[in-house]
Structure formats: structure tokens, C-alpha cells
Amino acid sequence: MKGKLLSTAVLLLSAISLLTSCLGNNDEKTTYYGETAITSFKLGTLKRTIHTKNSAGKDSVYTTTIDCSGYSFYIDQINNRIYNPDSLPKGVDVGKVICTIAAKNGGVILLKDNDSDSLFYYNTSDSINFKQAREFRVMSAVNSSETATRSYLIDVNVHKEVADSFSWNNLATNNPQIAALTAMRGYALGGFVYVVGNKGAGVEVYRTAESDGATWSAVTPNIALSTEAYKNIAIQDGTAYLLNDGAIYTSSDFKTWQKGASAATIKQLLGSGTKKLYALTTTSGLAASVDKGATWIVEKLDNDAALLPTEDVSFVCRHGSAGDAVDYLTIIGNRADSYSKDSTAMVWGKVEELSAGGKTQAWTYYPIARSDRYKAQRLTNLQAVLYGNGMRAIGGSGRGASKGKAFAQVYTSEDGGLHWPKDTVVTMPTGFSSSETSFALVTDSQHRLWIICGGTGQVWKGLLSGLAWKKEDTIFQ
């Protein structure tokens, strides 16, 4: 930075002189302001270094420029902090920053040296090093002999990761408890990830903290769980709902279950939306409950109920954005082996309007054209979850007429389940190994994706970097 170095005393005198010189010597009443403040901070165009691969697949580096004027900086006048809650992209050089700063009532803006108490006049043409937080001061005249001074710490935040980068961590390579399960599903509740699965003729429940994954502890339920329990659980508002032996049970910890209403007409509990639970019925239809499973109302379908999946079923709910009072619902799964010509999964969708007086929509079947390059494959133990901007799905070998290969890729859908191309960001972990019929795909409250593997006892946890970025406060009271 090129700037004029001045002592604090000189700066005070200069600020008073500069800000009071225009007051004149007449007797008109002059209003003085008892405070001073920085009122805006804005960046200009900065350089960015990008690492990529060339057409030959080799690492390549190039430098470009990026207009950073659109990144908002919040000014916390209570704590005297200025920062950008939406960090600049990875690779942006903040060592030489041209910025525009404005102060209240034309105050004089000064920049403190990093290594001393020296102060410099701020100039809009100066290049400033923001690789670490910088202290700025602003001075305004209160009267002919006094100035108001205020210091701010300004941070220019830069992401350390690319927004769409994803990485896996192998938390367990051979957990014997997990390895012994012959069928399972996973659920996130109350800061824990639970696995419910079958072992021989019995049912086991294990849990680990979302921050862990290496250590699992057994959970002993206060009721006997059926061997169908693992795939009959839905989570809603911090409560687990279970269909077990013809009744609905609730729990907050998978240990203490309270029996609720009888559910003789329900075959499988699928999942939940904002207000409803959803289930397959014993008459091969869909039903929903708005009273925690006490009563069930048959859902409307726009096509033959025979097209509903009955095995390997996943239920996904994506909540609408703020002000959009809807749930976007997707059901994906397979039909029974008797439908031997099926090569694709069965996918249904619904827009559930939540506002008072909202229209009741029917469930829509999504037929898959032969020419569709991105079909939902009919895979063994197919499982799908909501993650990031869409759904992610994995599965074992193809069933029926499907030629899908076991765990060959992660499938993604960002259009509600209509198309399922190969995911180029979230990929299968290197060294992954699992039973095709026993694994669990789970997302937790910290935006992490889990794969828990029967047969091998592997536990994988991954994170899409953009989902982990902390959102700073932008409202100060």
C-alpha cells in the first residue's frame, strides 16, 4: 500500500482543522454530530487463481479477474466489525485489494499498520493487503477542539474450498456390529445417526453421534421390534414414528417407544412432510395422516396403483423456499420380482400445498421413455436421500431387466426425480465395499452424507463443502 504515514497527534490536528475550516466565523448556529462511523465498504475487481485440469487430464493453473463489487459487506456498528458473510471464491487474491470506503459526515478514514501503531491516510487508489483482518479508524470533528474516533476491524473472507467439492472420510473399516446386519436403514435424529437392522431372526439398533461415526453403541428398545421395523420408520419434528406389528409408535431416542393408534390398513410407513405422514396401504395405495398416525386418508393417484413401488422404497421431501408454502415430495423404489421386465425404478411425485385453503394435488407417476439417457435404474436395495440441491441415490446390482452395476456410481436428480444422471460431484468412495442387500444411505443435520455398510462394517461420511460454510449474522440488535 502506498500511503502517507502520519503520527496520531498530527492526524488529530489535521482532522480537526480539515473538518472545522469550513465553519466560518459568523454567529450562525452549527450542528455537530457526536459520533462517527464507516457507512459502506465495497470491493472492486480482484485477481483469482484457478486450478483445473486440461484436456489431457493434467493439472493446470490460470489467473483471471473477478468483479467482487456484488459481494455485500455487513457493518456491525455494535461490535465495530465489517465483513462479507458470503465469502469470496477460493483462489481470489486479497493481498492487493482496491476498495471504496465511505464515512459518516465526511469523516477522515485511516488505516493502521499491521506491525506498529502507525496510521496512514486511506486513499481509494491504494492497494491494501487483506490476508489478515485490518484495523481502520475514522475521525470526525465534534467541535473546534474535539474529534470523535472509532476503530473497525475489517475482514475480507475467502473460501478455502471450492463450492462444489466433496470429500469422503472412512470412519470405520470393519465394525463388527454393522457388518453383521443383513438388512438395514439409517436415520438421523437429535444429533445422532441410528441404524436399525436385522441380525438373524432378531433386530438390532445402534447409534453414533453425528460428529463421530467410528464408535457405535447398542440401543435396547423397550418393545420387541419386528424384522420389518428397519424400513417402517419416519422422522418428523424431532420424533421418530414406527409402524410395528400393526400399530404406530413414537420415540425421541429409538429406545423408549410409546404406542399410539392401531394402523391395520397400513402396510409400510414411508416418510414425512411438514404436516403429514405417508404410507403404503394394505390395498396397494397411498395414504396420509395429519394426526400422527391416528387416522389415515387415502391419497389420490393420477395413474394405476399397480405402478407404485413396494420394495426398496425411499421417500424424499424437499421443503419450499421461504414464502413458498409447499412440500415437494418424491417416492422412488422398485416393484416386486414378479415384474421381471421392469428395468427402471418406479418414481412418483407430488406438490403438497401447505397454506390454508391450498388445493389438494394428486400423486403423479413419472413414466420413463426408452430414449431417456438418465433413467432411474432398478437397483437392488435402491436408496435415495435429499442432499444439496437435489436427491442422491445408490444401489446394488440391477434387478429384473436392469443392467445396472452394483455401486457403480452415485445418481443425482435436481428435477424432482424425472431424470437421474451420474453425479459428477458426489462420487462413490475409493475403497468402498458393502453388501448389496444391507447398507444405509443417510443425511444428518450437519449436511453430511453417510453410507453405512453391511457385510464389511465400513462407515463413510462425506461433506459437500458449500453446505458446510457458516452463515454469519447479518442483523445486529
C-alpha positions in Angstrom: 0.0 0.0 0.0 1.2 3.4 -0.8 0.1 5.9 1.8 1.3 8.8 3.8 2.5 7.9 7.3 1.4 10.3 10.0 1.6 10.4 13.8 -1.6 10.2 15.8 -1.2 13.7 17.1 -0.8 15.1 13.6 -3.8 13.2 12.4 -6.0 14.5 15.2 -4.9 18.1 14.5 -5.3 17.6 10.7 -8.8 16.1 11.1 -10.0 19.0 13.4 -8.5 21.5 11.0 -10.0 19.9 7.9 -13.4 19.4 9.4 -13.8 22.8 11.0 -12.2 25.0 8.4 -15.5 25.5 6.6 -17.5 26.5 9.7 -16.7 30.2 9.3 -16.6 33.0 11.9 -20.3 34.1 11.8 -22.8 33.6 14.6 -25.0 31.1 12.8 -25.9 28.0 14.8 -23.9 24.9 13.7 -25.0 21.3 14.4 -22.2 19.0 15.4 -22.5 15.2 15.4 -21.4 13.4 18.5 -20.5 10.1 16.7 -18.6 8.9 13.7 -18.9 5.8 11.6 -17.9 3.9 8.5 -21.1 3.6 6.4 -20.1 1.5 3.4 -17.4 -0.8 2.2 -17.1 -2.1 -1.3 -14.6 -4.2 -3.3 -13.6 -3.7 -6.9 -12.1 -6.2 -9.4 -9.6 -8.7 -8.0 -7.4 -11.4 -9.4 -8.3 -15.1 -9.0 -6.1 -18.2 -9.5 -7.9 -21.3 -10.6 -6.7 -24.8 -10.5 -8.2 -27.2 -13.1 -7.3 -30.0 -15.5 -6.5 -29.6 -19.2 -7.9 -31.7 -22.0 -5.2 -34.3 -21.3 -6.3 -34.6 -17.7 -3.2 -32.9 -16.3 -3.3 -30.2 -13.6 -3.4 -26.7 -15.0 -3.4 -23.3 -13.3 -4.5 -20.0 -14.8 -5.2 -16.5 -13.5 -8.3 -14.5 -14.3 -10.1 -11.5 -12.8 -13.4 -11.4 -10.9 -15.7 -8.5 -10.2 -16.3 -8.5 -6.5 -18.4 -5.4 -6.3 -21.5 -7.6 -5.9 -20.3 -9.1 -2.6 -22.1 -7.3 0.2 -20.2 -6.3 3.3 -22.1 -6.0 6.6 -21.2 -3.3 9.1 -21.8 -4.3 12.7 -21.9 -0.9 14.4 -22.3 -2.6 17.8 -19.1 -4.6 17.7 -17.3 -2.4 15.1 -16.8 -5.2 12.6 -17.1 -5.2 8.9 -17.1 -8.5 6.9 -18.6 -10.3 3.9 -20.9 -13.2 5.1 -20.8 -14.6 1.6 -17.1 -15.4 1.2 -15.2 -14.7 -2.0 -14.5 -17.8 -4.2 -11.4 -19.9 -3.5 -8.3 -18.5 -5.2 -9.2 -14.8 -5.0 -6.1 -12.8 -4.2 -6.8 -10.4 -1.3 -3.2 -9.4 -0.9 -3.7 -6.4 -3.2 -7.2 -5.0 -2.8 -8.7 -1.8 -4.1 -11.7 -0.9 -2.1 -14.1 2.0 -1.6 -14.9 3.1 1.9 -17.3 5.9 2.9 -17.7 7.6 6.3 -20.5 9.5 8.1 -20.3 13.2 7.7 -17.2 13.1 5.6 -15.0 11.6 8.3 -11.3 11.0 7.7 -10.5 7.3 7.2 -7.2 5.9 8.5 -5.6 2.5 8.1 -3.4 1.1 10.9 -0.2 -0.6 10.1 -0.1 -4.4 10.8 3.1 -4.3 12.7 3.0 -1.0 14.6 0.7 1.7 15.8 1.4 3.9 12.8 -1.6 5.2 10.8 -2.0 6.0 7.2 -4.5 8.1 5.3 -6.8 5.8 3.3 -6.8 6.6 -0.4 -9.2 5.0 -2.9 -6.3 4.2 -5.2 -4.3 2.4 -2.5 -3.8 -1.4 -2.7 -4.4 -2.9 0.7 -3.4 -6.3 2.0 -6.4 -8.1 3.5 -4.8 -11.5 4.0 -5.5 -10.8 7.6 -8.0 -8.6 9.3 -7.2 -4.9 9.1 -7.9 -2.1 11.5 -9.4 1.1 10.2 -10.2 4.3 12.1 -12.5 7.1 11.2 -12.3 10.6 12.7 -14.9 13.3 12.6 -14.9 16.7 14.2 -17.3 17.2 17.2 -16.4 20.8 17.7 -13.5 23.2 17.1 -11.3 21.4 19.6 -12.6 17.8 19.7 -12.8 14.8 17.4 -14.8 11.6 17.6 -12.7 8.5 16.8 -13.9 5.0 16.1 -12.0 1.8 15.1 -13.3 -1.0 12.9 -11.8 -4.5 12.2 -12.4 -5.4 8.6 -12.3 -9.0 7.4 -12.4 -10.0 3.7 -13.4 -13.6 3.8 -12.3 -16.1 1.1 -13.4 -19.7 0.9 -10.7 -22.3 1.4 -12.6 -24.8 -0.6 -14.3 -24.9 -4.0 -18.1 -24.6 -3.5 -18.9 -27.9 -5.2 -16.1 -30.0 -3.9 -16.9 -33.2 -2.0 -14.8 -35.5 0.1 -15.3 -38.8 2.0 -13.9 -39.9 5.3 -13.7 -43.6 6.1 -14.6 -43.7 9.8 -14.7 -47.4 10.2 -13.2 -50.2 8.1 -14.6 -53.2 9.8 -17.2 -52.5 12.5 -18.4 -56.0 13.5 -21.8 -54.7 14.8 -22.6 -53.1 11.4 -21.0 -55.9 9.4 -23.4 -58.5 11.0 -26.6 -56.8 9.8 -28.3 -58.5 6.9 -30.7 -55.6 6.2 -30.8 -52.1 7.5 -31.8 -48.4 7.1 -30.4 -45.3 8.7 -32.0 -42.3 10.4 -30.7 -39.0 11.8 -32.4 -37.7 15.0 -31.4 -35.5 17.8 -27.7 -35.2 16.9 -27.3 -38.9 16.4 -27.3 -41.3 13.4 -29.2 -44.5 14.1 -29.0 -47.8 12.3 -31.9 -50.3 12.6 -31.2 -53.7 11.1 -31.8 -57.4 11.1 -29.4 -59.9 12.6 -30.6 -63.4 12.2 -34.1 -63.6 13.5 -33.6 -60.5 15.7 -33.4 -56.8 15.3 -30.5 -54.6 16.4 -30.3 -50.8 16.9 -27.1 -48.9 17.0 -26.3 -45.2 17.2 -23.3 -42.8 16.9 -23.0 -39.1 17.4 -23.2 -37.1 14.1 -19.8 -35.8 15.0 -18.4 -39.4 15.4 -19.1 -42.4 13.2 -16.3 -44.6 14.4 -17.8 -45.6 17.7 -21.3 -47.2 17.8 -23.3 -48.1 20.9 -26.2 -50.5 21.1 -29.7 -49.2 21.8 -32.1 -51.5 23.6 -35.8 -50.7 22.7 -38.4 -51.1 25.3 -40.6 -53.1 22.8 -39.9 -56.0 20.6 -39.3 -54.9 17.0 -40.4 -56.8 14.0 -38.0 -57.7 11.2 -39.9 -55.2 9.1 -39.2 -52.4 11.5 -36.0 -51.1 9.9 -37.9 -49.9 6.8 -41.0 -48.6 8.6 -39.7 -45.5 10.3 -40.3 -41.8 9.5 -38.8 -38.8 11.2 -40.8 -35.6 11.7 -40.2 -32.6 14.0 -37.7 -34.4 16.3 -39.8 -37.5 16.6 -39.4 -41.0 15.2 -42.6 -42.7 14.0 -42.6 -46.5 13.7 -45.0 -49.0 12.2 -44.6 -52.1 14.3 -47.0 -55.1 14.5 -50.0 -53.1 13.3 -49.6 -50.0 15.4 -47.9 -46.6 15.3 -45.2 -45.9 17.9 -43.3 -42.7 18.7 -39.9 -42.1 20.2 -37.3 -39.4 20.6 -34.3 -41.7 21.1 -35.2 -45.1 19.5 -35.1 -46.6 23.0 -38.4 -45.6 24.6 -41.3 -46.2 22.3 -44.8 -45.1 23.1 -47.7 -47.0 21.5 -50.3 -44.9 19.6 -53.1 -45.7 17.3 -53.8 -49.0 15.5 -52.8 -49.0 11.9 -54.4 -52.1 10.5 -54.7 -50.6 7.0 -51.1 -49.5 6.7 -48.5 -51.8 5.0 -45.4 -49.7 5.1 -44.6 -46.3 6.7 -42.7 -44.3 4.0 -41.8 -40.9 5.4 -43.0 -37.5 6.3 -43.6 -34.0 5.0 -44.1 -30.8 7.0 -47.5 -31.7 8.2 -48.2 -35.3 7.2 -47.0 -38.9 7.5 -47.2 -41.0 4.3 -47.6 -44.7 3.9 -48.4 -47.6 1.6 -51.7 -49.2 2.4 -52.7 -52.9 2.5 -54.9 -52.2 -0.5 -51.9 -51.2 -2.7 -52.5 -47.4 -2.4 -51.1 -44.4 -0.7 -52.4 -42.8 2.5 -51.5 -39.7 4.6 -52.1 -38.8 8.2 -52.2 -35.3 9.7 -52.7 -36.5 13.3 -49.5 -38.5 14.0 -50.9 -41.7 12.6 -54.2 -41.8 14.4 -56.2 -41.6 11.2 -55.3 -42.1 7.6 -56.8 -40.6 4.4 -56.3 -42.3 1.0 -54.3 -40.2 -1.4 -55.3 -39.5 -5.0 -53.2 -41.0 -7.8 -53.1 -39.9 -11.4 -52.3 -43.4 -12.6 -52.7 -47.1 -11.8 -51.7 -48.0 -8.2 -50.0 -51.1 -9.7 -47.2 -48.7 -10.7 -46.4 -47.8 -7.1 -43.1 -49.2 -5.8 -43.5 -51.8 -3.0 -39.8 -52.7 -2.3 -36.6 -50.7 -1.8 -38.8 -47.6 -1.3 -37.4 -44.2 -0.4 -39.5 -41.1 0.4 -37.9 -37.7 -0.1 -39.4 -34.3 1.0 -37.9 -31.0 -0.1 -39.4 -28.0 1.6 -40.2 -25.0 -0.5 -38.1 -21.8 -0.1 -39.1 -19.1 2.3 -42.6 -17.8 1.4 -43.3 -20.9 -0.7 -45.6 -22.9 1.5 -45.3 -26.3 -0.3 -43.6 -29.6 0.1 -42.1 -31.2 -3.0 -42.5 -35.0 -2.4 -40.9 -37.9 -4.3 -41.3 -41.6 -3.9 -38.8 -43.9 -5.6 -38.4 -47.6 -5.4 -39.0 -51.0 -7.1 -41.8 -53.3 -7.8 -41.8 -57.0 -6.8 -39.7 -59.5 -8.7 -42.8 -60.7 -10.5 -42.4 -57.6 -12.7 -39.4 -59.2 -14.4 -39.5 -56.9 -17.4 -39.0 -53.7 -15.3 -35.6 -52.2 -16.0 -36.3 -48.9 -14.1 -37.4 -47.8 -10.7 -40.9 -46.5 -10.2 -41.0 -42.8 -9.4 -43.9 -40.7 -8.2 -44.1 -37.0 -7.2 -46.5 -34.6 -5.6 -46.6 -30.9 -4.7 -48.2 -30.7 -1.2 -49.7 -27.2 -0.7 -49.5 -26.3 3.0 -51.3 -23.0 3.2 -54.9 -22.8 4.4 -57.2 -23.4 1.5 -54.5 -24.9 -0.6 -55.5 -27.2 -3.4 -55.2 -31.0 -2.9 -52.9 -32.3 -5.6 -52.8 -35.9 -6.8 -49.7 -38.0 -6.9 -48.2 -38.1 -10.4 -46.5 -41.1 -11.9 -43.3 -40.3 -13.9 -43.2 -42.6 -16.9 -39.7 -43.2 -18.3 -39.2 -43.1 -22.0 -36.9 -45.7 -23.7 -34.9 -42.9 -25.2 -34.2 -41.3 -21.8 -30.5 -41.3 -21.2 -30.9 -40.7 -17.5 -33.3 -43.4 -16.2 -33.8 -44.2 -12.6 -32.2 -47.7 -12.6 -34.0 -50.6 -10.9 -31.2 -51.4 -8.5 -31.0 -53.9 -5.6 -31.8 -52.1 -2.3 -32.1 -48.8 -4.1 -31.9 -45.9 -1.6 -32.3 -42.1 -2.2 -32.0 -39.1 0.1 -32.2 -35.3 -0.2 -28.7 -33.8 -0.3 -27.6 -30.4 -1.5 -29.7 -29.1 -4.4 -31.3 -32.4 -5.2 -31.6 -36.1 -4.5 -28.7 -38.6 -4.4 -29.2 -42.4 -4.9 -27.1 -45.5 -4.9 -27.9 -49.2 -5.1 -26.6 -52.7 -5.8 -26.8 -54.7 -9.0 -29.7 -54.3 -11.4 -32.9 -56.2 -10.8 -35.2 -57.6 -13.4 -34.2 -56.2 -16.8 -31.9 -53.6 -15.5 -28.2 -53.9 -16.4 -27.0 -51.6 -13.6 -23.8 -52.5 -11.8 -23.5 -52.5 -8.0 -22.4 -49.2 -6.6 -21.0 -48.1 -9.9 -21.9 -44.5 -9.3 -24.0 -42.0 -7.4 -27.1 -40.9 -9.2 -28.5 -37.4 -8.8 -31.8 -35.7 -9.6 -32.4 -32.0 -9.4 -35.7 -32.0 -11.1 -37.8 -33.9 -8.5 -37.0 -37.4 -9.8 -37.7 -37.1 -13.5 -34.1 -37.7 -14.5 -31.2 -39.4 -12.7 -27.8 -38.7 -14.4 -24.4 -39.7 -13.0 -23.3 -37.4 -10.2 -20.0 -35.7 -11.1 -19.5 -34.1 -7.7 -20.5 -36.7 -5.2 -18.9 -40.0 -6.3 -18.5 -43.4 -4.7 -15.7 -43.5 -2.1 -12.4 -45.1 -3.2 -12.1 -48.5 -1.4 -15.8 -48.8 -0.9 -17.2 -52.3 -0.2 -20.6 -53.3 1.1 -23.2 -56.0 0.9 -25.7 -55.1 -1.9 -28.7 -56.0 0.3 -27.5 -54.4 3.5 -26.4 -50.8 3.6 -27.9 -47.4 4.7 -27.7 -44.0 3.0 -28.3 -41.2 5.4 -28.0 -37.4 5.7 -27.6 -35.7 9.0 -28.4 -32.3 10.5 -24.9 -31.0 9.7 -25.4 -31.6 6.0 -23.2 -34.7 5.9 -23.9 -37.7 3.8 -23.3 -41.2 5.3 -23.0 -44.7 3.8 -23.1 -47.4 6.4 -22.1 -50.9 5.0 -23.4 -54.3 6.0 -21.1 -57.2 5.3 -17.9 -55.2 5.6 -18.7 -52.8 8.5 -17.4 -49.8 6.6 -18.7 -46.4 7.6 -18.3 -43.4 5.3 -19.1 -39.8 5.9 -18.8 -37.1 3.3 -19.4 -33.4 3.0 -20.2 -31.1 0.2 -18.1 -28.0 1.0 -20.7 -25.4 0.1 -23.2 -26.9 2.6 -20.8 -26.6 5.5 -20.0 -22.9 5.0 -21.1 -21.0 8.1 -23.6 -18.2 7.6 -22.7 -15.1 9.6 -25.2 -13.0 11.4 -26.3 -10.0 9.3 -28.8 -8.5 11.8 -27.5 -6.7 14.9 -29.6 -5.5 17.8 
